[in-house]
Amino acid sequence: MSEISRDEWYAVRCIFRWGEPYNAYEERITLWRAGSAEEAVLLAEREAEKYVDGHDFEYLGLAQSYRLADETIGHGAELFSLLRESDLEPREYLGTFFDTGDERQGAIGESGS
């Protein structure tokens, strides 16, 4: 395989499913230096397979990439952005996709904040 160029920063979100006792889904964002979004996804997917190896959770095969607009990584840098079209009102949208009450906002096993 040819060497992968490392031209720009990309954040890649991968989705995982945890088994018992958690029965949870994990959205994990990792940071990569790559020449394209496709290369960043390839790197992230390779890492995702290593991440699940020997554990009771699985990579679901969904990876979404975002090229960082600002090359300066630091406080306040935008690491990921995803636009989703929806006719839902704000409260219903948040309840449907983000604030269902089942989130664990710390390490798995900790109660949500």
LUMDO-479703 format. One line per 4 residues: number of its first residue (from 1); their letters; for each residue x, y, z of N, C-alpha, C. Coordinates in steps of 0.001 Angstrom, whole numbers, plus 524288, in hexadecimal, padded with zeros to 5 digits. Each point is the difference from the previous one (the first is absolute). Example, Ala and Ser with C-alpha at 12.3 -4.5 7.8 and 13.67 -1.06 7.14 Angstrom:
BEGIN
1 = as = 83386,7E9C6,81E78,7FC86,804A6,80000,80384,804B0,80000 | 7FEA2,8041A,7FD30,80334,804A6,8003C,7FCFE,80442,802DA .
! end
This chain:
BEGIN
1 = msei = 8034F,7FB64,80000,7FCB1,8049C,80000,8037C,804DA,80000 | 7FE74,803E0,7FD0F,80317,804CC,7FFC8,7FF5E,80316,8050E | 803CC,80359,80108,7FFE1,80332,804BB,7FB7B,803DD,7FFBF | 7FD42,80098,8045D,7FBA2,803A7,80055,8022A,8056D,80124 .
5 = srde = 7FE4A,803CE,7FCF1,801BE,8055C,800F5,7FD57,8021A,804E5 | 80271,803D0,80278,7FDF4,80225,804DE,7FF44,805E7,7FF64 | 7FC71,8018C,7FC9A,7FF83,8057D,7FE9A,7FC96,80342,803A6 | 7FBA1,7FDD1,801DD,7FC45,80317,80307,7FE08,7FCD2,804A0 .
9 = wyav = 7FDB1,802C6,803DC,7FDAD,7FD68,80483,7FA55,7FE99,7FED4 | 7FE7D,7FB54,8018D,7FAA2,7FE20,7FF82,7FE46,7FD9E,80526 | 7FB44,8011E,8018C,7FD87,7FD4C,80455,7FC6E,7FBE0,7FD98 | 8000A,7FB53,80233,7FCB6,7FBCB,7FDFB,7FCDA,7FDC2,80489 .
13 = rcif = 7FAE0,7FFEA,7FF3E,7FC77,7FDBC,803E9,7FEA9,7FA75,7FE52 | 800EC,7FC45,80381,7FE9E,7FA8A,7FF23,7FC0A,7FE63,80425 | 7FC7D,7FC7A,7FE8F,7FBD6,7FE48,80379,800ED,7FA50,8018D | 7FF62,7FEF9,8051B,800E2,7FAD2,8022C,7FB3B,7FE53,80327 .
17 = rwge = 7FF42,7FAE9,80070,7FBD2,7FDDF,8034D,8027A,7FCBB,80445 | 7FECB,80163,804D9,801ED,7FD35,8048E,7FC15,7FBC1,8017C | 801FE,7FB88,801AB,7FCAB,7FBB4,801B7,7FEA2,80073,805C1 | 7FE5C,7FBAC,80241,7FE94,7FFB9,8058C,80497,80197,80363 .
21 = pyna = 7FF52,8028B,8044C,7FB00,80181,80256,7FE34,80560,7FE3A | 802D9,8028B,7FC76,7FEE9,8056E,7FEA9,7FB9E,800B7,7FC07 | 7FFD1,7FCB7,7FBFB,7FC2A,800A4,7FBD3,7FFC7,805B0,7FE3C | 80475,801FB,7FE48,80077,80588,7FEA5,802C3,8009E,7FAC2 .
25 = yeer = 7FF5E,80483,7FDB9,802C6,80175,7FB3C,803E5,8044C,80154 | 8048F,7FFB3,7FDB4,8040E,803E4,800E8,80124,802E5,7FAF1 | 8000F,80528,8004F,801CE,8034D,7FBB6,8056A,801DC,80191 | 803EE,7FE84,7FD03,8056B,80117,80167,8027E,80330,7FBA8 .
29 = itlw = 80242,8047B,80161,8027D,8036E,7FC21,805DD,7FFD0,800CD | 802CF,7FEBF,7FBCC,805AD,7FFD4,80027,80229,803E6,7FC08 | 804D9,8018D,800BC,80278,80416,7FCDA,8045B,7FDAD,7FCB7 | 80015,80162,7FAEF,803BD,7FDB1,7FC52,80253,8041D,7FC69 .
33 = rags = 804EA,7FF42,7FE7B,802A6,80319,7FC03,7FFD2,7FCB9,7FB0C | 7FD79,801FF,7FBE5,7FF58,7FCF0,7FB36,7FF99,8039D,7FB44 | 80084,7FDBD,7FB70,7FFB8,802E8,7FB22,7FA7F,800BD,7FDF5 | 7FC32,7FD11,80231,7FA91,80076,7FE4A,7FC75,7FDC3,80435 .
37 = aeea = 7FAFD,80112,7FF6E,7FC2E,7FDD9,803A3,7FFF5,7FA0C,7FFB8 | 8008B,7FDE9,7FB59,7FFFF,7FA56,7FF51,80497,7FD7C,802D5 | 80499,8026B,7FFA4,80494,7FDED,802BB,7FF3B,80040,805E4 | 7FDB6,8043C,801E9,7FF06,80088,8059C,7FC47,7FBC1,801E3 .
41 = vlla = 7FBF2,7FEE7,7FCFC,7FC4D,7FBDF,80165,802C8,7FABA,8000C | 8034A,7FF00,7FC2E,802EE,7FB1B,7FFD8,80356,7FF56,804E8 | 802C4,80418,80181,8032E,7FFD9,804BE,7FCA2,7FF18,804DF | 7FB9E,802C7,8004F,7FC88,7FF79,80487,7FD95,7FA8F,80049 .
45 = erea = 7FE8F,7FDD4,7FB7F,7FDA5,7FACB,80005,803F1,7FBD5,80192 | 804DA,800A2,7FE55,80416,7FC58,801B9,80093,80043,805F3 | 8000F,804CC,80210,80083,800B8,805A4,7FB32,7FDED,802D7 | 7FB61,800A6,7FDB8,7FB27,7FE11,80267,80023,7FA16,800A1 .
49 = ekyv = 8021D,7FD47,7FC2B,8006F,7FA4C,80057,803B4,7FE70,8046B | 8042A,802E9,800C5,80393,7FEF6,8045F,7FD5F,8014B,80532 | 7FCF0,8042F,80018,7FD4C,801C6,804B9,7FC56,7FBC6,80213 | 7FD48,7FD3E,7FC86,7FC33,7FC0E,801B8,8026D,7FAA8,800E2 .
53 = dghd = 804B0,7FF1C,7FE0E,80281,7FAE7,8004F,80066,7FE1E,805A8 | 7FD98,7FB8A,80110,8003F,7FDB0,8052E,7FC29,80239,803EF | 7FC73,8035A,7FE4B,7FC2F,80264,80385,7FA78,7FE58,7FE8B | 7FC57,80104,80379,7FA90,7FE92,7FF1C,7FCEF,80488,7FD9E .
57 = feyl = 8021A,80247,7FBE1,7FD26,803DA,7FCF6,801E2,7FFA9,7FA67 | 7FCEC,8023C,7FC6F,80135,7FF74,7FA6B,7FFC1,80536,7FD33 | 80332,80076,7FBFE,7FFD0,80481,7FC7C,7FBA6,7FF02,7FC1E | 7FC80,803C5,7FF4D,7FB73,7FF3D,7FCAD,800E7,80160,7FA42 .
61 = glaq = 804B1,801C1,7FEAA,80132,80111,7FA89,7FE52,80561,7FE21 | 7FE88,80376,803A8,7FE90,80550,7FE83,80453,803BC,801AB | 80248,802A7,7FC2A,8040B,803E1,80112,7FEA4,804F4,7FCFE | 8000B,80464,802A7,7FEEC,80513,7FD99,804B2,8037D,800F1 .
65 = syrl = 801E5,80285,7FBD8,804A7,8033F,8009B,7FEAC,805C8,7FF72 | 80366,80323,80248,7FF77,805AE,7FFC3,80577,80251,7FFA0 | 80118,802E4,7FBD6,8050B,802A0,7FF76,7FFEA,804E4,80350 | 803B9,80075,80385,80046,8048A,80368,80127,804D5,7FCC4 .
69 = adet = 7FCAD,803E2,80085,800A9,804D4,7FD10,804A9,8031E,80205 | 800FF,7FF91,80512,80448,802D1,8027D,80455,7FC20,80129 | 8048D,800BF,7FDBF,80465,7FC72,800C8,80272,80087,8056A | 7FE91,803F4,802ED,80221,800C2,80535,7FCB8,7FCED,803E0 .
73 = ighg = 8024E,7FBF2,80231,7FD49,7FCCC,803CF,800EF,8026A,80561 | 7FBD4,80162,802A6,8007D,80262,80528,7FAA8,80143,80233 | 7FFE1,80315,80424,7FB1C,80172,80289,7FC25,8023F,7FC04 | 7FB5D,7FDD1,7FFF9,7FBDA,801FC,7FCAE,80033,7FE38,7FA59 .
77 = aelf = 803C4,7FCC8,7FE90,80055,7FE28,7FA96,7FB50,7FC7F,7FECF | 7FDA1,800C6,7FB80,7FB98,7FCBF,7FE63,80223,7FACB,7FE10 | 7FE93,7FBC8,802B3,801FA,7FADE,7FEA5,7FC37,7FCCC,7FCCA | 7FB05,80130,80048,7FC3B,7FCF9,7FCFF,7FB1A,80334,7FF47 .
81 = sllr = 7FDA2,7FF7D,7FB71,7FB11,80297,7FEE9,7FCE4,7FC87,7FC54 | 7FB0C,7FF71,8010D,7FC8C,7FCE3,7FCBC,7FAD5,802DD,7FF88 | 7FE40,8010C,7FB48,7FAEC,80271,7FF1B,7FC0A,7FBBD,7FEC9 | 7FB7F,8003E,8027B,7FBD9,7FC3B,7FF12,7FB0B,80311,7FEDD .
85 = esdl = 7FD95,7FF25,7FB81,7FB19,8029C,7FEB7,7FB97,7FD82,80322 | 7FC91,80340,80230,7FBAA,7FE04,8031B,7FBB5,8041A,80052 | 7FB2D,7FE28,7FFF1,7FB7D,80369,800C6,7FE55,80033,805BE | 802C6,7FD4F,8036B,7FEA8,7FFFB,80592,8010F,8054B,80271 .
89 = epre = 7FCD8,8015E,803DE,800F0,804B2,80317,804B7,7FEF3,80389 | 802BB,8041E,801C3,804D8,7FF3E,80304,7FF86,7FC2D,8049A | 7FC0E,8008D,80339,7FF79,7FC98,8049B,7FF50,7FA4A,7FE67 | 7FCB4,7FF16,7FC02,7FF15,7FAAE,7FE1F,804E6,7FDCB,7FD66 .
93 = ylgt = 802C3,8034D,7FD17,804DB,7FE54,7FD74,803FA,7FE34,80415 | 800DA,80329,80409,803C3,7FEA1,80410,7FE63,7FB09,802DE | 7FAEC,7FF75,80118,7FE18,7FB54,802A0,8007E,7FB19,7FCB2 | 7FF83,8009C,7FAEF,80058,7FB8B,7FC6F,8059E,7FE33,7FF37 .
97 = ffdt = 803A2,803A5,7FF51,8054A,7FE97,7FE78,8041A,80077,8044D | 7FF28,8034F,803FE,8043D,8011F,8039A,7FEB6,7FF8F,805C4 | 7FB60,8013A,80199,7FEC0,80035,8058B,7FB71,7FC62,80127 | 800DE,7FAEF,7FF22,7FBD2,7FC34,800AA,7FF4F,7FE59,805AC .
101 = gder = 803E6,80135,8034B,7FFFA,7FE48,8056D,8032B,7FB0C,800D1 | 801C3,7FD98,7FBC4,80302,7FB29,8005A,805D7,800D3,7FF13 | 801B6,804E1,7FFB4,80578,8011B,7FEF2,80350,7FF25,804DE | 804B7,7FE41,7FF32,803F2,7FF9E,80425,80443,803CD,7FE72 .
105 = qgai = 80074,8043E,802D4,80363,8043F,7FE50,80548,80002,802A7 | 80199,7FB9A,801F0,8053A,7FF41,80225,801E5,7FAD5,7FDF7 | 8034D,7FD85,802D6,801CA,7FAC4,7FE85,7FB75,7FC30,8009D | 7FFFD,7FBD2,7FCF3,7FBFB,7FC01,80077,7FFF4,7FE14,8059E .
109 = gesg = 7FB65,7FFB1,80229,7FF6C,7FE36,8055F,7FF11,8047D,803C9 | 80166,804C9,7FE83,7FEEB,80485,80349,7FA86,801E3,7FEE5 | 7FD8D,80263,803BC,7FAD4,8023F,7FF19,800A8,80503,7FCD1 | 7FC06,8015D,7FCEF,8003C,804AB,7FCB1,8005F,804EA,80336 .
113 = s = 801DB,8043B,7FD7D,80078,804FD,802CD,7FB6F,80383,7FED8 .
! end
